[in-house]
Amino acid sequence: MAEDAILGFLEKNEEIPDSGKFADEFGIDHDEIVNITKSLHAYELVLAQDIKKERWVLTDEGRLYATAGSPEVQVYSAIPPEGISPDELQKKVDPSVFKIGFSQAMKNKWVERGKQLVSRKVEHVDDVVKGLLSDIQAEKMVEQGEIDALKRRKLIILQTWKGYSIRKGPSYAPKRKKAATDLTREHLQSGAWKDLELKEYNFNAKGLPPEGGHLHPLLKVRKQLKDIFLQMGFEEMPTNNFAESSFWNFDALFQPQQHPARDSHDTFFLKDPSTTKCLPEDYVERVKCVHESGGYESRGYGYDWKREEANKNLLRTHTTAVSSRMLYALAQKPFAPKKYFSIDRVFRNEAVDRTHLAEFHQIEGLICDRGLTLGDLIGVLHDFFSRLGMTKLRFKPAYNPYTEPSMEIFSYHEGFKKWVEIGNSGMFRPEMLLPMGLPDDVRVVAWGLSLERPTMILYGIDNIRDLFGHKVDLGLMKKNPICRIGLE
Ligand SMILES: N[C@@H](Cc1ccccc1)C(=O)O
C-alpha cells in the first residue's frame, strides 16, 4: 500500500518533498513509508534524500497537562470562593500535581495563604500552559520565551525527526515486479515462469552450518566410562560374543544348575545352534566336581551336575561371562596381576517396563592380584564412582553365587534427594577361581553396573525406552556433537 502510494504519486508528480507530510496525507504510518522508501531506493526505483527536522514534542507529563490542565489551574480550581484549609485542599487535588501546582499558583499570585485558609486572590485564571502545550502538539508557532519556560518545567523536549524527500530513480516504474526466490510448481502450471524475475543468488550469504554427527547419550556415557577405566590403568576385555554357553555364563561362575536365573523365563536360550561343542574338558571336569562335592575347603552344592545343561547356548545374561573366560585364560599362564574392564550388551528375558529392557549394557571392572581384600574393592569403587561425579557411596551386603562377600552399591543422588542403587560388586569365590588354576593367594575384586542407569540419571530420563530406537530425542543427541568430543 505504501509502495503503491509512493510509486503512484511519482508517476504524476516530480517529487515527494517531505515523507512525513506525505504519510499524514495518505494516512500511512511514517515508519512504513521509511522502510519501503529504503527498499525502493536500494533497487533505484526512487532516489531518496535524507531530511532532518527538529521539533518540540510533549513529554509524558506535558501530555498529561495538555488534557487535564496545568497543575496550577488544577489547584486554583479546587479552591472554593470562601477558601479552604490546606489539608482539605490537599485532599481534593491529585497528589502528583499538588506541590508543583500550589507553588506555581502562589508564584502567579493566583492564591494566598491566610492563617487558617487558602483562598483565591483573583477571580478568574486562564490556563496558558495548557494552551501552549496544545499549540505545540498541533505544531503551531510558539514564542521562544514560552518554549524555554516549558522546557525548564520538562513538559517539552526537542526531537529530531528523520524522513526523506523522494524522487524517481533510474529504474523507476509505477509498479515494482517482485523478484521470486524460488521457481515453484505454481509458476510452472500457471505459465507465470515466462516473465518471472528471479532473485539473484547471494553467494556471499552465510549458509546454514552443516550438521555433523552426534553421539547417542549411551555412546557418550560409554566413552566417558571407558576413559575413566583407561585412566585407572584397566585393559578392555574382548566382548564380541553375545552368544555364550551356559558353562561360561553360569557354571564357571559357580552358579548352580537349578538357579532360577537359568530358567527360560529369565534367560534367552539359543535354538540353533542350541549347544556348544567346544569346552576345555579338564576344566569342565573340575567345575563339575566343585559343584557336586566341592573341594578347596568348600562342600559344594551336592547335586548331580549335568553336562547337557552346561552345553546349552544362550545370549549372555551378564558380562561376568566375559570375565570368567578372561580369568580362565589368565590362569593358563604364569600369574601376573591384571585390571580388566568391559562395556557391552547383555540380554535378559524380562518384562519390559520403564526401567527394564530385554537387552541393556553392562559395565564390568575387575582387579586380579595376590592378597587383595574387601578394603581394596571399597577403595577402588570410591575412586571409580567419584570420577563419575558420585562421591557419596554406601554398601549393602548382598548375595551372588560367584562372589563372597558381595555388596550392592548405592550412591546419594542430590537431585532425587535419596540413595539410589547403582551397581553390584564382590570378591570372586575360591570355588570359581581355584578350579581355573589361579594361585590360591590370588584374589579378584569385581563390580558391575548398567550403562543405562547412570545415563538416565545424567540426562534426566525416567523411561529407559526413551534411550532406544526411534524414541531417542534428537535434542538430547544434539548435546553431543562428535566434532567436539571425538569418536572413539
Ligand atoms: N554380574 C553381576 C554384576 C557383578 C559383577 C561382578 C561382581 C559382582 C557383581 C550382575 O549382573 O548384576
PDBQT file of the ligand as one rigid body, heavy atoms in Angstrom, charges set to zero:
ROOT
HETATM    1  N1  LIG A 501      27.203 -59.832  37.208  1.00  0.00    +0.000 N 
HETATM    2  C1  LIG A 501      26.563 -59.006  38.160  1.00  0.00    +0.000 C 
HETATM    3  C2  LIG A 501      27.368 -57.794  38.480  1.00  0.00    +0.000 C 
HETATM    4  C3  LIG A 501      28.627 -58.176  39.219  1.00  0.00    +0.000 A 
HETATM    5  C4  LIG A 501      29.819 -58.202  38.563  1.00  0.00    +0.000 A 
HETATM    6  C5  LIG A 501      30.971 -58.524  39.235  1.00  0.00    +0.000 A 
HETATM    7  C6  LIG A 501      30.899 -58.814  40.577  1.00  0.00    +0.000 A 
HETATM    8  C7  LIG A 501      29.725 -58.814  41.253  1.00  0.00    +0.000 A 
HETATM    9  C8  LIG A 501      28.580 -58.494  40.575  1.00  0.00    +0.000 A 
HETATM   10  C9  LIG A 501      25.186 -58.563  37.618  1.00  0.00    +0.000 C 
HETATM   11  O1  LIG A 501      24.824 -58.993  36.553  1.00  0.00    +0.000 OA
HETATM   12  O2  LIG A 501      24.464 -57.831  38.264  1.00  0.00    +0.000 OA
ENDROOT
TORSDOF 0
